């Protein structure tokens, strides 16, 4: 399994950003094999973690037309800068949580 770590410094996140981000998250999960997608925004910083079964799925997601457009909008409007890292998950374990909570 692989994790894509996206870190960004936000410029101005507007209503269109929220709509596009939700659509892209759903597309990644439903069409490109993303296993889990978690994002947080705080004090102008964004961190998103997405988990993938293989590198081919990540490449397909990165090359998708909707994702390419969102990347362009991000560079032009929403982000002052960003960094993307891809890492292989070598171990994954969790402590049980209550129903409805995410680990």
Protein Blocks (a to p, Z undefined) as FASTA:
>chain_A
ZZdddddddfbdcfklmmmmmmmmmmmmmmnopabdcdddeehiacdddddfbfklmmmm
mmpmklmmmmmmmmmmmpgbdcddddddfbdcdddddehiaZZ
